[in-house]
């Protein structure tokens, strides 16, 4: 099945921004599901309530890499409050579009950012749930079989 990706998605897939890890990260979030093959890990460096740096390592399809790349771009240099409001819709809009079967990748990117922020708060001794909300433990698309496509 051939899927059409926008030029922007292809650009972020072939030239991902912020690829790598931050060894002394203030927050690390890993989400995904080895069953469907998409696993995202996002690293954050946070100073004075601002995300100074964000990097990612993603194992998955082109859309997973592109959405991780775009998500880190959207939160870098922004206050934590802005990053908390990041939605998969914003990631898709920034990329132009995603094929419907790949929308779950943008959901994973949003969840990875939130997981990293939750980790950051935990390290500060703060309960993240009232701030970040309850994190999804599993990729819904995987359980629905959408990732097999």
C-alpha positions, 0 to 999 in steps of 0.5 A, spaced: 500 500 500 503 506 497 501 512 502 502 519 500 506 523 505 507 531 504 513 534 502 514 536 509 513 529 512 518 527 508 523 532 509 522 531 517 523 523 515 529 524 511 532 530 515 530 529 522 531 535 527 533 534 534 535 527 533 539 524 538 539 524 546 541 528 551 545 525 556 543 529 562 536 530 560 531 533 566 526 529 563 525 523 559 519 520 556 518 513 552 512 511 549 510 506 544 509 499 543 514 494 540 508 490 537 506 495 532 514 497 532 513 505 533 517 506 540 519 514 541 523 516 546 524 524 548 529 527 552 528 534 555 533 539 558 529 544 562 531 551 565 527 556 569 521 553 566 523 553 559 525 547 554 532 549 552 533 543 548 529 537 546 531 531 542 528 524 540 530 517 538 524 514 535 524 506 532 518 506 527 516 508 520 517 515 517 511 518 520 513 516 527 520 519 525 517 525 522 512 527 528 517 526 533 522 531 529 516 536 529 514 535 536 521 537 538 521 543 534 514 545 536 516 545 544 524 547 543 525 554 546 518 554 549 515 554 556 513 548 559 506 550 559 506 551 552 509 544 551 503 541 556 498 544 551 502 540 545 496 536 541 497 531 536 493 535 531 498 541 532 503 536 530 499 534 524 498 541 522 505 543 522 507 537 518 501 539 513 498 532 513 498 525 515 495 519 512 489 517 516 493 510 518 499 514 521 495 519 525 497 514 531 504 516 530 502 524 532 498 521 538 505 517 540 509 524 539 504 528 544 504 522 549 512 522 549 512 529 550 507 529 556 511 522 559 518 526 558 514 532 562 511 527 567 518 524 568 521 532 569 516 533 575 517 526 578 524 528 579 522 535 582 518 531 587 512 533 584 506 529 582 505 530 575 498 527 574 495 534 576 499 538 571 500 533 565 494 529 566 493 521 566 498 518 561 496 513 556 499 506 557 498 503 551 498 505 543 490 505 542 492 504 534 496 498 536 490 494 540 485 496 534 490 493 529 491 500 525 499 499 526 499 493 522 498 497 515 
